[in-house]
Amino acid sequence: MMHRWLGSLIVVLLLAACTGAAGGQSAGVVRAGDVPTPGASSLNTPTPSPERTVPPLPPRWRGTVSGIPFALAESMKGATWHQGCPVTLSHLRLLTFRYWGFDGLVHEGPMVVNASVAHGVLSVFRTLFQHRFPINDVHLAVRYVPGHEDPSDRRDYTAGFNCRPVVTARGPKDLWSQHAFGLAVDVNPIQNPYVTFDGYVHNQNAKPYRDRSLGRPGMITPRGIVVRAFAAIGWKWGGSWSGDKDYMHFSSSGR
Protein backbone atom coordinates (compact mmCIF):
# COMPACT_ATOMS: atom_id res chain seq x y z
CA MET A 1 0.00 0.00 0.00
CA MET A 2 2.90 2.36 0.74
CA HIS A 3 4.25 1.93 -2.81
CA ARG A 4 0.82 2.74 -4.23
CA TRP A 5 0.52 5.81 -2.00
CA LEU A 6 3.96 7.06 -2.98
CA GLY A 7 3.02 6.73 -6.63
CA SER A 8 -0.11 8.77 -6.02
CA LEU A 9 1.92 11.31 -4.08
CA ILE A 10 4.29 11.83 -7.01
CA VAL A 11 1.31 12.42 -9.32
CA VAL A 12 -0.19 14.92 -6.87
CA LEU A 13 3.12 16.73 -6.58
CA LEU A 14 3.48 16.98 -10.35
CA LEU A 15 -0.05 18.30 -10.67
CA ALA A 16 0.58 20.83 -7.93
CA ALA A 17 3.72 22.00 -9.72
CA CYS A 18 1.78 22.46 -12.96
CA THR A 19 -0.78 24.73 -11.31
CA GLY A 20 1.86 27.37 -10.66
CA ALA A 21 3.07 28.92 -7.44
CA ALA A 22 0.85 31.01 -5.25
CA GLY A 23 0.99 32.49 -1.79
CA GLY A 24 -1.28 32.47 1.20
CA GLN A 25 -2.14 35.07 3.73
CA SER A 26 -0.39 33.34 6.55
CA ALA A 27 -0.41 29.61 6.07
CA GLY A 28 2.11 27.40 4.36
CA VAL A 29 -0.60 26.93 1.77
CA VAL A 30 -2.41 28.77 -0.95
CA ARG A 31 -5.68 30.21 0.21
CA ALA A 32 -7.87 30.95 -2.67
CA GLY A 33 -9.36 29.56 -5.90
CA ASP A 34 -11.43 29.69 -9.03
CA VAL A 35 -15.05 30.11 -8.01
CA PRO A 36 -17.09 33.14 -6.87
CA THR A 37 -17.03 34.20 -3.25
CA PRO A 38 -19.50 32.02 -1.31
CA GLY A 39 -22.64 33.61 -0.02
CA ALA A 40 -24.09 33.07 3.44
CA SER A 41 -26.17 30.08 2.28
CA SER A 42 -23.11 28.22 0.98
CA LEU A 43 -21.47 28.38 4.41
CA ASN A 44 -23.77 25.61 5.59
CA THR A 45 -22.20 23.13 3.18
CA PRO A 46 -18.49 23.86 2.62
CA THR A 47 -17.33 22.70 -0.77
CA PRO A 48 -14.63 20.00 -0.70
CA SER A 49 -11.42 20.78 -2.53
CA PRO A 50 -11.92 20.28 -6.30
CA GLU A 51 -8.52 18.55 -6.46
CA ARG A 52 -9.54 15.56 -4.32
CA THR A 53 -9.54 12.32 -6.29
CA VAL A 54 -8.73 9.78 -3.56
CA PRO A 55 -11.68 7.44 -2.85
CA PRO A 56 -13.18 7.30 0.66
CA LEU A 57 -11.52 4.98 3.16
CA PRO A 58 -12.81 2.82 6.02
CA PRO A 59 -13.77 4.88 9.09
CA ARG A 60 -10.79 3.69 11.09
CA TRP A 61 -7.86 5.84 12.19
CA ARG A 62 -4.52 5.28 10.52
CA GLY A 63 -1.46 7.47 10.86
CA THR A 64 2.24 6.99 10.17
CA VAL A 65 5.51 8.88 10.57
CA SER A 66 8.35 8.27 8.11
CA GLY A 67 11.44 9.90 6.69
CA ILE A 68 11.09 12.07 3.60
CA PRO A 69 11.03 9.73 0.57
CA PHE A 70 13.55 10.49 -2.16
CA ALA A 71 10.90 11.48 -4.72
CA LEU A 72 9.27 13.88 -2.28
CA ALA A 73 12.63 15.37 -1.27
CA GLU A 74 13.49 16.01 -4.92
CA SER A 75 10.12 17.67 -5.56
CA MET A 76 10.51 19.92 -2.51
CA LYS A 77 13.91 21.26 -3.58
CA GLY A 78 13.56 24.71 -5.07
CA ALA A 79 9.88 24.77 -4.15
CA THR A 80 8.99 24.44 -0.46
CA TRP A 81 12.63 23.83 0.54
CA HIS A 82 15.84 25.39 -0.75
CA GLN A 83 19.40 26.04 0.29
CA GLY A 84 19.47 28.51 3.17
CA CYS A 85 16.31 27.19 4.84
CA PRO A 86 16.60 27.01 8.64
CA VAL A 87 16.20 23.20 8.65
CA THR A 88 17.60 20.44 6.46
CA LEU A 89 15.42 17.85 4.78
CA SER A 90 16.89 15.24 7.12
CA HIS A 91 15.30 17.08 10.05
CA LEU A 92 11.82 16.74 8.54
CA ARG A 93 9.33 13.88 8.65
CA LEU A 94 6.38 12.85 6.48
CA LEU A 95 3.09 12.24 8.24
CA THR A 96 0.35 10.29 6.49
CA PHE A 97 -3.00 10.15 8.26
CA ARG A 98 -6.71 9.78 7.82
CA TYR A 99 -9.20 12.55 8.48
CA TRP A 100 -12.89 13.26 8.12
CA GLY A 101 -13.63 15.43 5.09
CA PHE A 102 -16.33 18.04 4.59
CA ASP A 103 -18.10 15.41 2.52
CA GLY A 104 -18.58 13.23 5.61
CA LEU A 105 -16.16 10.59 4.31
CA VAL A 106 -12.72 9.48 5.43
CA HIS A 107 -9.71 10.52 3.37
CA GLU A 108 -5.96 10.27 3.79
CA GLY A 109 -3.36 12.94 3.21
CA PRO A 110 0.32 13.87 3.69
CA MET A 111 1.91 16.53 5.86
CA VAL A 112 5.55 17.43 6.46
CA VAL A 113 6.69 18.65 9.89
CA ASN A 114 9.85 18.82 11.96
CA ALA A 115 11.06 15.45 13.25
CA SER A 116 11.04 16.77 16.83
CA VAL A 117 7.25 17.28 16.78
CA ALA A 118 6.13 14.58 14.32
CA HIS A 119 4.57 12.16 16.80
CA GLY A 120 2.93 14.95 18.77
CA VAL A 121 1.33 16.47 15.68
CA LEU A 122 0.15 13.04 14.57
CA SER A 123 -1.54 12.59 17.98
CA VAL A 124 -3.38 15.88 17.42
CA PHE A 125 -4.89 14.66 14.16
CA ARG A 126 -5.75 11.36 15.74
CA THR A 127 -7.77 13.28 18.32
CA LEU A 128 -9.46 15.33 15.60
CA PHE A 129 -10.30 12.12 13.74
CA GLN A 130 -11.82 10.58 16.86
CA HIS A 131 -13.99 13.66 17.34
CA ARG A 132 -14.87 13.79 13.63
CA PHE A 133 -13.67 17.35 13.25
CA PRO A 134 -14.01 18.06 9.50
CA ILE A 135 -10.94 19.01 7.45
CA ASN A 136 -11.38 20.07 3.85
CA ASP A 137 -8.07 18.81 2.48
CA VAL A 138 -4.76 17.64 3.98
CA HIS A 139 -2.18 18.54 1.36
CA LEU A 140 1.52 19.24 1.06
CA ALA A 141 2.30 22.95 1.04
CA VAL A 142 3.04 24.70 -2.24
CA ARG A 143 5.81 27.17 -3.02
CA TYR A 144 5.20 30.68 -1.75
CA VAL A 145 6.06 33.49 -4.17
CA PRO A 146 5.81 37.01 -2.71
CA GLY A 147 3.46 39.22 -4.66
CA HIS A 148 1.48 36.32 -6.10
CA GLU A 149 -1.20 36.06 -3.43
CA ASP A 150 -4.46 35.38 -5.27
CA PRO A 151 -7.46 36.82 -3.41
CA SER A 152 -9.86 34.59 -5.38
CA ASP A 153 -8.04 31.27 -4.79
CA ARG A 154 -10.22 28.83 -2.86
CA ARG A 155 -7.79 25.98 -2.22
CA ASP A 156 -8.20 25.07 1.41
CA TYR A 157 -5.12 23.06 2.38
CA THR A 158 -4.34 21.98 5.92
CA ALA A 159 -0.54 21.85 5.81
CA GLY A 160 2.66 22.10 7.80
CA PHE A 161 6.23 22.73 6.62
CA ASN A 162 6.95 25.42 4.06
CA CYS A 163 10.27 27.28 3.93
CA ARG A 164 8.93 30.82 3.64
CA PRO A 165 8.72 34.07 5.59
CA VAL A 166 5.93 35.11 7.90
CA VAL A 167 2.95 36.06 5.73
CA THR A 168 0.08 38.18 6.96
CA ALA A 169 -3.13 39.33 5.30
CA ARG A 170 -1.22 42.38 4.11
CA GLY A 171 1.84 40.55 2.80
CA PRO A 172 5.12 38.98 3.94
CA LYS A 173 7.52 40.09 6.65
CA ASP A 174 11.29 39.87 6.73
CA LEU A 175 11.66 36.92 9.09
CA TRP A 176 11.22 33.16 8.95
CA SER A 177 7.80 31.73 9.63
CA GLN A 178 7.50 28.88 12.09
CA HIS A 179 6.39 26.88 9.05
CA ALA A 180 9.95 27.23 7.75
CA PHE A 181 11.13 25.20 10.75
CA GLY A 182 8.34 22.62 10.41
CA LEU A 183 6.98 23.79 13.75
CA ALA A 184 3.60 25.13 12.65
CA VAL A 185 0.40 23.81 11.11
CA ASP A 186 -2.48 25.68 9.47
CA VAL A 187 -5.95 24.10 9.61
CA ASN A 188 -8.77 24.88 7.14
CA PRO A 189 -7.47 28.33 6.11
CA ILE A 190 -10.64 29.35 4.28
CA GLN A 191 -12.81 28.70 7.33
CA ASN A 192 -10.15 30.12 9.67
CA PRO A 193 -8.61 33.16 7.97
CA TYR A 194 -5.95 35.62 8.98
CA VAL A 195 -7.87 38.73 10.13
CA THR A 196 -6.03 41.97 10.82
CA PHE A 197 -6.80 44.08 13.88
CA ASP A 198 -9.02 46.32 11.73
CA GLY A 199 -10.94 43.39 10.19
CA TYR A 200 -9.17 43.03 6.84
CA VAL A 201 -9.13 39.57 5.20
CA HIS A 202 -7.15 39.17 1.96
CA ASN A 203 -8.93 36.07 0.67
CA GLN A 204 -12.36 36.88 -0.76
CA ASN A 205 -13.64 33.36 -0.08
CA ALA A 206 -12.58 33.54 3.57
CA LYS A 207 -14.21 36.89 4.32
CA PRO A 208 -17.58 35.46 5.43
CA TYR A 209 -15.71 33.48 8.11
CA ARG A 210 -14.46 36.69 9.66
CA ASP A 211 -17.65 36.38 11.72
CA ARG A 212 -16.45 33.85 14.30
CA SER A 213 -19.94 33.40 15.72
CA LEU A 214 -21.06 31.46 12.63
CA GLY A 215 -20.11 28.09 14.10
CA ARG A 216 -19.85 26.48 10.65
CA PRO A 217 -18.12 23.11 9.99
CA GLY A 218 -14.35 23.35 10.03
CA MET A 219 -14.22 26.56 12.05
CA ILE A 220 -11.90 26.61 15.06
CA THR A 221 -13.26 27.98 18.33
CA PRO A 222 -11.45 28.99 21.53
CA ARG A 223 -12.72 26.06 23.58
CA GLY A 224 -13.13 23.63 20.70
CA ILE A 225 -11.40 20.32 20.10
CA VAL A 226 -8.72 21.71 17.75
CA VAL A 227 -7.41 24.24 20.27
CA ARG A 228 -7.56 21.65 23.05
CA ALA A 229 -5.80 18.98 20.98
CA PHE A 230 -2.90 21.27 20.08
CA ALA A 231 -2.72 22.58 23.65
CA ALA A 232 -2.24 18.99 24.79
CA ILE A 233 1.13 18.94 23.01
CA GLY A 234 2.05 22.43 24.19
CA TRP A 235 1.19 24.31 20.97
CA LYS A 236 -0.52 27.70 20.90
CA TRP A 237 -3.21 29.16 18.64
CA GLY A 238 -2.93 32.26 16.46
CA GLY A 239 -6.58 32.97 17.18
CA SER A 240 -5.62 34.02 20.69
CA TRP A 241 -3.15 36.71 19.58
CA SER A 242 -3.83 40.31 20.53
CA GLY A 243 -4.31 42.57 17.52
CA ASP A 244 -4.24 40.46 14.34
CA LYS A 245 -5.80 36.99 14.56
CA ASP A 246 -4.48 34.00 12.62
CA TYR A 247 -7.33 31.57 13.21
CA MET A 248 -5.86 28.73 11.14
CA HIS A 249 -2.41 28.83 12.74
CA PHE A 250 -0.90 26.64 15.48
CA SER A 251 2.76 26.56 16.44
CA SER A 252 5.06 25.22 19.11
CA SER A 253 6.36 28.71 19.91
CA GLY A 254 3.04 30.54 19.76
CA ARG A 255 4.33 32.77 16.96
Secondary structure, 3 states (H helix, E strand, C coil): CHHHHHHHHHHHHHHHHHCCCCECCCCCCCCCCCCCCCCHHHHHCCCCCCCCCCCCECCCCCEEEECCCHHHHHHHECCCECCCCCCCHHHEEEEEEEEECCCCCEEEEEEEEEHHHHHHHHHHHHHHHHCCCECCEECCCCCCCCCCECCCCCCCEEECCCCCEEEECCEEEEEECHHHHCCEEECCCCCCCEECCCCCCCCCCCHHHHCCCCCCCCCCCCCCHHHHHHHCCCCEEHHHCCCCEECCEEECCCC
